[in-house]
Amino acid sequence: MGGTADPLWDGAVAAASGAQVLEVEGADHSLEVHDWRRSHEILARVAAAVEEFAARL
C-alpha cells in the first residue's frame, strides 16, 4: 500500500513485484490527504484490503 504523494512510494516497483498493491491517489506516507472525510474513506479501503489479504492466508 502506498500513496502517490509519498516520495518514498514507487508505484511502478510495487506493481512489478507481483504482489497485491493498493495505490491511493494523492495520499501521503500516512495514507492521508488534506480532506479528513476522504482520509476516512481511504482508511476504510485500507482496512478492507488488509482484511481480504488476511482472509486468504
N, CA, C and O atoms as a CHARMM CRD file, in Angstrom:
* protein
*
  228
    1    1 MET  N      0.84100  -1.17000   0.00000 PROA 1      0.00000
    2    1 MET  CA     0.00000   0.00000   0.00000 PROA 1      0.00000
    3    1 MET  C      0.88400   1.22800   0.00000 PROA 1      0.00000
    4    1 MET  O      1.91200   1.28500   0.67500 PROA 1      0.00000
    5    2 GLY  N      0.46500   2.18900  -0.75800 PROA 2      0.00000
    6    2 GLY  CA     1.21800   3.42000  -0.79900 PROA 2      0.00000
    7    2 GLY  C      0.40000   4.52800  -1.41900 PROA 2      0.00000
    8    2 GLY  O     -0.58500   4.29100  -2.11800 PROA 2      0.00000
    9    3 GLY  N      0.83000   5.73500  -1.14700 PROA 3      0.00000
   10    3 GLY  CA     0.17100   6.91100  -1.68600 PROA 3      0.00000
   11    3 GLY  C      1.04600   7.60000  -2.71200 PROA 3      0.00000
   12    3 GLY  O      2.26800   7.64300  -2.57200 PROA 3      0.00000
   13    4 THR  N      0.42000   8.13800  -3.73900 PROA 4      0.00000
   14    4 THR  CA     1.18000   8.76800  -4.80800 PROA 4      0.00000
   15    4 THR  C      1.85500  10.06000  -4.36900 PROA 4      0.00000
   16    4 THR  O      2.76600  10.53000  -5.04900 PROA 4      0.00000
   17    5 ALA  N      1.43400  10.64800  -3.24800 PROA 5      0.00000
   18    5 ALA  CA     2.08600  11.86000  -2.73900 PROA 5      0.00000
   19    5 ALA  C      3.22300  11.53800  -1.77900 PROA 5      0.00000
   20    5 ALA  O      3.83200  12.45000  -1.21900 PROA 5      0.00000
   21    6 ASP  N      3.51500  10.27400  -1.58400 PROA 6      0.00000
   22    6 ASP  CA     4.60800   9.84000  -0.71300 PROA 6      0.00000
   23    6 ASP  C      5.88000   9.74500  -1.55200 PROA 6      0.00000
   24    6 ASP  O      5.94100   8.93600  -2.47800 PROA 6      0.00000
   25    7 PRO  N      6.89200  10.54900  -1.25200 PROA 7      0.00000
   26    7 PRO  CA     8.11700  10.49600  -2.05300 PROA 7      0.00000
   27    7 PRO  C      8.85300   9.15500  -1.94500 PROA 7      0.00000
   28    7 PRO  O      9.69300   8.84600  -2.79000 PROA 7      0.00000
   29    8 LEU  N      8.55100   8.36900  -0.92900 PROA 8      0.00000
   30    8 LEU  CA     9.19200   7.06800  -0.76500 PROA 8      0.00000
   31    8 LEU  C      8.47300   5.96100  -1.53100 PROA 8      0.00000
   32    8 LEU  O      9.02300   4.87100  -1.68900 PROA 8      0.00000
   33    9 TRP  N      7.27100   6.21300  -2.00400 PROA 9      0.00000
   34    9 TRP  CA     6.46900   5.21300  -2.70200 PROA 9      0.00000
   35    9 TRP  C      6.82900   5.19800  -4.18000 PROA 9      0.00000
   36    9 TRP  O      6.88900   6.24700  -4.82100 PROA 9      0.00000
   37   10 ASP  N      7.06600   4.02800  -4.71100 PROA 10     0.00000
   38   10 ASP  CA     7.31500   3.85600  -6.14100 PROA 10     0.00000
   39   10 ASP  C      6.29500   2.84900  -6.66000 PROA 10     0.00000
   40   10 ASP  O      6.48400   1.63800  -6.55400 PROA 10     0.00000
   41   11 GLY  N      5.23100   3.36800  -7.21300 PROA 11     0.00000
   42   11 GLY  CA     4.14300   2.52800  -7.68900 PROA 11     0.00000
   43   11 GLY  C      4.57200   1.54900  -8.76500 PROA 11     0.00000
   44   11 GLY  O      4.04800   0.43600  -8.82700 PROA 11     0.00000
   45   12 ALA  N      5.51600   1.94000  -9.61500 PROA 12     0.00000
   46   12 ALA  CA     5.98800   1.04700 -10.67300 PROA 12     0.00000
   47   12 ALA  C      6.71400  -0.15700 -10.08300 PROA 12     0.00000
   48   12 ALA  O      6.53600  -1.28400 -10.54500 PROA 12     0.00000
   49   13 VAL  N      7.52500   0.08300  -9.07000 PROA 13     0.00000
   50   13 VAL  CA     8.23200  -1.01300  -8.40500 PROA 13     0.00000
   51   13 VAL  C      7.23200  -1.92500  -7.70500 PROA 13     0.00000
   52   13 VAL  O      7.34000  -3.14900  -7.77800 PROA 13     0.00000
   53   14 ALA  N      6.26100  -1.32300  -7.02800 PROA 14     0.00000
   54   14 ALA  CA     5.24400  -2.11800  -6.32700 PROA 14     0.00000
   55   14 ALA  C      4.46400  -2.98400  -7.31500 PROA 14     0.00000
   56   14 ALA  O      4.23500  -4.16600  -7.05900 PROA 14     0.00000
   57   15 ALA  N      4.06100  -2.40600  -8.43000 PROA 15     0.00000
   58   15 ALA  CA     3.28300  -3.14900  -9.42600 PROA 15     0.00000
   59   15 ALA  C      4.11200  -4.27900 -10.04400 PROA 15     0.00000
   60   15 ALA  O      3.58600  -5.35300 -10.33500 PROA 15     0.00000
   61   16 ALA  N      5.39400  -4.03300 -10.24000 PROA 16     0.00000
   62   16 ALA  CA     6.27100  -5.04400 -10.84400 PROA 16     0.00000
   63   16 ALA  C      6.59700  -6.18300  -9.87800 PROA 16     0.00000
   64   16 ALA  O      7.11900  -7.21700 -10.29500 PROA 16     0.00000
   65   17 SER  N      6.29700  -6.00100  -8.60300 PROA 17     0.00000
   66   17 SER  CA     6.63500  -7.01300  -7.60100 PROA 17     0.00000
   67   17 SER  C      5.76800  -8.26300  -7.71100 PROA 17     0.00000
   68   17 SER  O      6.14300  -9.33000  -7.22400 PROA 17     0.00000
   69   18 GLY  N      4.62100  -8.13000  -8.34700 PROA 18     0.00000
   70   18 GLY  CA     3.70400  -9.25200  -8.44000 PROA 18     0.00000
   71   18 GLY  C      2.80000  -9.38200  -7.22700 PROA 18     0.00000
   72   18 GLY  O      1.91900 -10.24100  -7.19700 PROA 18     0.00000
   73   19 ALA  N      3.01100  -8.54700  -6.23800 PROA 19     0.00000
   74   19 ALA  CA     2.18600  -8.56000  -5.03200 PROA 19     0.00000
   75   19 ALA  C      0.88600  -7.78900  -5.27400 PROA 19     0.00000
   76   19 ALA  O      0.78900  -6.98800  -6.20400 PROA 19     0.00000
   77   20 GLN  N     -0.09100  -8.04100  -4.43400 PROA 20     0.00000
   78   20 GLN  CA    -1.31800  -7.25500  -4.47400 PROA 20     0.00000
   79   20 GLN  C     -0.96200  -5.85500  -3.99500 PROA 20     0.00000
   80   20 GLN  O     -0.34100  -5.69900  -2.94400 PROA 20     0.00000
   81   21 VAL  N     -1.34700  -4.84200  -4.75000 PROA 21     0.00000
   82   21 VAL  CA    -0.96400  -3.46600  -4.45100 PROA 21     0.00000
   83   21 VAL  C     -2.20400  -2.59200  -4.36300 PROA 21     0.00000
   84   21 VAL  O     -3.10200  -2.68100  -5.20000 PROA 21     0.00000
   85   22 LEU  N     -2.24200  -1.75100  -3.34500 PROA 22     0.00000
   86   22 LEU  CA    -3.26500  -0.71900  -3.23500 PROA 22     0.00000
   87   22 LEU  C     -2.53300   0.61600  -3.29100 PROA 22     0.00000
   88   22 LEU  O     -1.78100   0.95600  -2.37800 PROA 22     0.00000
   89   23 GLU  N     -2.75300   1.36200  -4.35500 PROA 23     0.00000
   90   23 GLU  CA    -2.13700   2.68000  -4.50500 PROA 23     0.00000
   91   23 GLU  C     -3.22900   3.72500  -4.35600 PROA 23     0.00000
   92   23 GLU  O     -4.25500   3.66200  -5.03200 PROA 23     0.00000
   93   24 VAL  N     -3.00500   4.68300  -3.47000 PROA 24     0.00000
   94   24 VAL  CA    -4.00800   5.70100  -3.17500 PROA 24     0.00000
   95   24 VAL  C     -3.56400   7.02500  -3.78300 PROA 24     0.00000
   96   24 VAL  O     -2.54700   7.59600  -3.39100 PROA 24     0.00000
   97   25 GLU  N     -4.33800   7.49500  -4.73600 PROA 25     0.00000
   98   25 GLU  CA    -4.02800   8.73900  -5.44000 PROA 25     0.00000
   99   25 GLU  C     -4.03800   9.92300  -4.47300 PROA 25     0.00000
  100   25 GLU  O     -5.01900  10.16000  -3.76900 PROA 25     0.00000
  101   26 GLY  N     -2.92900  10.65600  -4.45500 PROA 26     0.00000
  102   26 GLY  CA    -2.82400  11.87700  -3.65500 PROA 26     0.00000
  103   26 GLY  C     -2.53200  11.68100  -2.18500 PROA 26     0.00000
  104   26 GLY  O     -2.41200  12.66100  -1.45000 PROA 26     0.00000
  105   27 ALA  N     -2.41400  10.43700  -1.73200 PROA 27     0.00000
  106   27 ALA  CA    -2.17700  10.17900  -0.30700 PROA 27     0.00000
  107   27 ALA  C     -0.69000  10.25900   0.02300 PROA 27     0.00000
  108   27 ALA  O      0.16800   9.93600  -0.79900 PROA 27     0.00000
  109   28 ASP  N     -0.41300  10.69800   1.24200 PROA 28     0.00000
  110   28 ASP  CA     0.96400  10.81100   1.70500 PROA 28     0.00000
  111   28 ASP  C      1.44400   9.50600   2.34500 PROA 28     0.00000
  112   28 ASP  O      0.79500   8.46900   2.21200 PROA 28     0.00000
  113   29 HSD  N      2.57800   9.56500   3.03800 PROA 29     0.00000
  114   29 HSD  CA     3.16700   8.37400   3.64100 PROA 29     0.00000
  115   29 HSD  C      2.24000   7.74300   4.68700 PROA 29     0.00000
  116   29 HSD  O      2.31700   6.53900   4.93200 PROA 29     0.00000
  117   30 SER  N      1.38100   8.53100   5.29200 PROA 30     0.00000
  118   30 SER  CA     0.41700   8.02500   6.27600 PROA 30     0.00000
  119   30 SER  C     -0.88900   7.59800   5.62200 PROA 30     0.00000
  120   30 SER  O     -1.85700   7.26300   6.30400 PROA 30     0.00000
  121   31 LEU  N     -0.90600   7.61400   4.29700 PROA 31     0.00000
  122   31 LEU  CA    -2.10800   7.31400   3.51400 PROA 31     0.00000
  123   31 LEU  C     -3.24500   8.27500   3.85000 PROA 31     0.00000
  124   31 LEU  O     -4.41200   7.88700   3.89700 PROA 31     0.00000
  125   32 GLU  N     -2.88500   9.52300   4.08100 PROA 32     0.00000
  126   32 GLU  CA    -3.85700  10.57200   4.37100 PROA 32     0.00000
  127   32 GLU  C     -3.77600  11.65400   3.30600 PROA 32     0.00000
  128   32 GLU  O     -2.75600  11.82100   2.63800 PROA 32     0.00000
  129   33 VAL  N     -4.87100  12.38100   3.16500 PROA 33     0.00000
  130   33 VAL  CA    -4.94900  13.53900   2.28000 PROA 33     0.00000
  131   33 VAL  C     -5.40400  14.72600   3.12000 PROA 33     0.00000
  132   33 VAL  O     -5.64200  14.58200   4.31900 PROA 33     0.00000
  133   34 HSD  N     -5.52700  15.89900   2.49800 PROA 34     0.00000
  134   34 HSD  CA    -5.87800  17.10200   3.27100 PROA 34     0.00000
  135   34 HSD  C     -7.34600  17.16700   3.69100 PROA 34     0.00000
  136   34 HSD  O     -7.71000  17.96900   4.55100 PROA 34     0.00000
  137   35 ASP  N     -8.17600  16.33900   3.09600 PROA 35     0.00000
  138   35 ASP  CA    -9.59900  16.31300   3.42900 PROA 35     0.00000
  139   35 ASP  C     -9.87000  15.15200   4.39300 PROA 35     0.00000
  140   35 ASP  O     -9.66100  13.99300   4.03700 PROA 35     0.00000
  141   36 TRP  N    -10.33000  15.45300   5.59900 PROA 36     0.00000
  142   36 TRP  CA   -10.49200  14.40300   6.60400 PROA 36     0.00000
  143   36 TRP  C    -11.52900  13.36600   6.18800 PROA 36     0.00000
  144   36 TRP  O    -11.40500  12.19300   6.54200 PROA 36     0.00000
  145   37 ARG  N    -12.54400  13.78100   5.44600 PROA 37     0.00000
  146   37 ARG  CA   -13.55900  12.81600   5.00600 PROA 37     0.00000
  147   37 ARG  C    -12.95500  11.80400   4.03000 PROA 37     0.00000
  148   37 ARG  O    -13.19800  10.60100   4.13000 PROA 37     0.00000
  149   38 ARG  N    -12.17100  12.31200   3.09600 PROA 38     0.00000
  150   38 ARG  CA   -11.52100  11.40200   2.14200 PROA 38     0.00000
  151   38 ARG  C    -10.50000  10.52800   2.85500 PROA 38     0.00000
  152   38 ARG  O    -10.36600   9.34900   2.52700 PROA 38     0.00000
  153   39 SER  N     -9.77600  11.08300   3.82700 PROA 39     0.00000
  154   39 SER  CA    -8.82500  10.27900   4.59400 PROA 39     0.00000
  155   39 SER  C     -9.54600   9.13900   5.31300 PROA 39     0.00000
  156   39 SER  O     -9.02400   8.02800   5.40600 PROA 39     0.00000
  157   40 HSD  N    -10.72900   9.41500   5.81200 PROA 40     0.00000
  158   40 HSD  CA   -11.52800   8.38700   6.47900 PROA 40     0.00000
  159   40 HSD  C    -11.93200   7.29800   5.48200 PROA 40     0.00000
  160   40 HSD  O    -11.88100   6.11200   5.80600 PROA 40     0.00000
  161   41 GLU  N    -12.33100   7.69500   4.27900 PROA 41     0.00000
  162   41 GLU  CA   -12.68100   6.72600   3.23300 PROA 41     0.00000
  163   41 GLU  C    -11.46900   5.87600   2.85100 PROA 41     0.00000
  164   41 GLU  O    -11.59100   4.67300   2.62200 PROA 41     0.00000
  165   42 ILE  N    -10.30000   6.51500   2.78600 PROA 42     0.00000
  166   42 ILE  CA    -9.06700   5.79000   2.47000 PROA 42     0.00000
  167   42 ILE  C     -8.77700   4.76600   3.55900 PROA 42     0.00000
  168   42 ILE  O     -8.42100   3.62500   3.26200 PROA 42     0.00000
  169   43 LEU  N     -8.92500   5.16300   4.80300 PROA 43     0.00000
  170   43 LEU  CA    -8.69900   4.23900   5.91300 PROA 43     0.00000
  171   43 LEU  C     -9.61800   3.02400   5.79900 PROA 43     0.00000
  172   43 LEU  O     -9.19500   1.89700   6.05400 PROA 43     0.00000
  173   44 ALA  N    -10.86000   3.25100   5.42100 PROA 44     0.00000
  174   44 ALA  CA   -11.79900   2.14000   5.25200 PROA 44     0.00000
  175   44 ALA  C    -11.35100   1.21800   4.11900 PROA 44     0.00000
  176   44 ALA  O    -11.44900  -0.00300   4.24200 PROA 44     0.00000
  177   45 ARG  N    -10.85900   1.79100   3.01500 PROA 45     0.00000
  178   45 ARG  CA   -10.35300   0.97400   1.90200 PROA 45     0.00000
  179   45 ARG  C     -9.13800   0.16500   2.33300 PROA 45     0.00000
  180   45 ARG  O     -9.01900  -1.01000   1.98500 PROA 45     0.00000
  181   46 VAL  N     -8.24000   0.78300   3.08600 PROA 46     0.00000
  182   46 VAL  CA    -7.04100   0.09300   3.57000 PROA 46     0.00000
  183   46 VAL  C     -7.42800  -1.05500   4.49500 PROA 46     0.00000
  184   46 VAL  O     -6.90300  -2.16200   4.36700 PROA 46     0.00000
  185   47 ALA  N     -8.34100  -0.79600   5.42200 PROA 47     0.00000
  186   47 ALA  CA    -8.78200  -1.84300   6.34900 PROA 47     0.00000
  187   47 ALA  C     -9.42800  -3.00000   5.59500 PROA 47     0.00000
  188   47 ALA  O     -9.19500  -4.16000   5.93600 PROA 47     0.00000
  189   48 ALA  N    -10.23000  -2.70800   4.58400 PROA 48     0.00000
  190   48 ALA  CA   -10.86400  -3.75800   3.78900 PROA 48     0.00000
  191   48 ALA  C     -9.81800  -4.56600   3.03000 PROA 48     0.00000
  192   48 ALA  O     -9.93300  -5.78800   2.93200 PROA 48     0.00000
  193   49 ALA  N     -8.80900  -3.90300   2.49600 PROA 49     0.00000
  194   49 ALA  CA    -7.74300  -4.60800   1.77300 PROA 49     0.00000
  195   49 ALA  C     -6.95300  -5.51600   2.69300 PROA 49     0.00000
  196   49 ALA  O     -6.60100  -6.63200   2.31100 PROA 49     0.00000
  197   50 VAL  N     -6.66800  -5.05200   3.90400 PROA 50     0.00000
  198   50 VAL  CA    -5.95300  -5.87100   4.87800 PROA 50     0.00000
  199   50 VAL  C     -6.80900  -7.07500   5.26300 PROA 50     0.00000
  200   50 VAL  O     -6.29900  -8.19100   5.35600 PROA 50     0.00000
  201   51 GLU  N     -8.09800  -6.85900   5.48600 PROA 51     0.00000
  202   51 GLU  CA    -8.99700  -7.94600   5.84100 PROA 51     0.00000
  203   51 GLU  C     -9.05500  -8.99600   4.73700 PROA 51     0.00000
  204   51 GLU  O     -9.00500 -10.19300   5.02000 PROA 51     0.00000
  205   52 GLU  N     -9.16100  -8.56100   3.48200 PROA 52     0.00000
  206   52 GLU  CA    -9.18900  -9.50300   2.35100 PROA 52     0.00000
  207   52 GLU  C     -7.89000 -10.28700   2.26700 PROA 52     0.00000
  208   52 GLU  O     -7.90300 -11.49700   2.03900 PROA 52     0.00000
  209   53 PHE  N     -6.76700  -9.59800   2.45100 PROA 53     0.00000
  210   53 PHE  CA    -5.46200 -10.25200   2.40300 PROA 53     0.00000
  211   53 PHE  C     -5.34900 -11.30600   3.50100 PROA 53     0.00000
  212   53 PHE  O     -4.93200 -12.43700   3.24800 PROA 53     0.00000
  213   54 ALA  N     -5.72200 -10.92500   4.71800 PROA 54     0.00000
  214   54 ALA  CA    -5.61300 -11.84600   5.86400 PROA 54     0.00000
  215   54 ALA  C     -6.53100 -13.05400   5.69200 PROA 54     0.00000
  216   54 ALA  O     -6.19100 -14.15200   6.13200 PROA 54     0.00000
  217   55 ALA  N     -7.66200 -12.86900   5.07300 PROA 55     0.00000
  218   55 ALA  CA    -8.59800 -13.97600   4.86400 PROA 55     0.00000
  219   55 ALA  C     -8.02900 -15.03100   3.92100 PROA 55     0.00000
  220   55 ALA  O     -8.41600 -16.19800   3.98800 PROA 55     0.00000
  221   56 ARG  N     -7.11400 -14.62500   3.04500 PROA 56     0.00000
  222   56 ARG  CA    -6.51900 -15.56900   2.09500 PROA 56     0.00000
  223   56 ARG  C     -5.33000 -16.32300   2.68200 PROA 56     0.00000
  224   56 ARG  O     -4.80200 -17.22700   2.03500 PROA 56     0.00000
  225   57 LEU  N     -4.90500 -15.97600   3.87400 PROA 57     0.00000
  226   57 LEU  CA    -3.74400 -16.65000   4.46900 PROA 57     0.00000
  227   57 LEU  C     -4.09400 -18.00800   5.00600 PROA 57     0.00000
  228   57 LEU  O     -3.22900 -18.70400   5.53800 PROA 57     0.00000
